[in-house]
């Protein structure tokens, strides 16, 4: 099984090697997982429905639709690779990663950390408040916190050791941002976009990351995706280089 197109080098998770994974979480039932052949179905568990309501209320349409499309695209891409929800991965957990992964771009989750960490922390609190205390929290936190980190999913050890929901979810996120319709079943992207339009898509999302970084430099630290985006768009803004870190060291190296 090969990874997807190389243009998705930053956010694309890739599915290489995923077929050989053992299931990292208990499988959802067929009803909870949703029928993968019903193009726009979502998991119907209590926590999945609560998360869906949350993003509908808390996220702007462009962001909410990105979150939902990420799940649909991730599930469709996994199906093309022979992976079945409820058998090869837990659709509920994968949905929670996708639907909550950008909550850090909302005021509701903003605590001054980079948006990926704010989103992961918010998701963990949200699950705990809804009575979930098992390892699903760890999987969701890792999936969200790492979703802008390049290279993890090319590691065969990562693929072997980490729950498959992370890779399936992050592949869907990457597909929606930097992929294309040719990576999905013919006509599928059009059907999804008819119900969940892009409203500016990745470019509007990028503007939101920049706005956070300009308002609070803690949101865009150097050598992170938010920091790099802010530096590219606003090179005049203060930006600590690696040399700056070395110069600030007390070791006088």
Buried (B, 14 or more C-beta within 10 A) or exposed (E): EEBBBEEBEBBBBBBBBBBEBEBBBEBBEBEBBBEBEEBBBBBBBEBBEBBBEBBEEBBBBBBBBBBBBBBBBBBBBBBBBEBBBBEBBBBBBBBBBBBBBBBBBBEBBBEEBBBBBBBBBBBBEBBEEEEBEEEBBEBBBBBBBBBBBEEBBBEEEBBEEBBBBBBBBBBBBBBBBBBEBEBBEEEBBEBBBEEBEBBBBBEBBBBBBBEBBBEEBEBBBBEBBBBBBBBEBBEEBEBBEEEEEEEEEEEEE
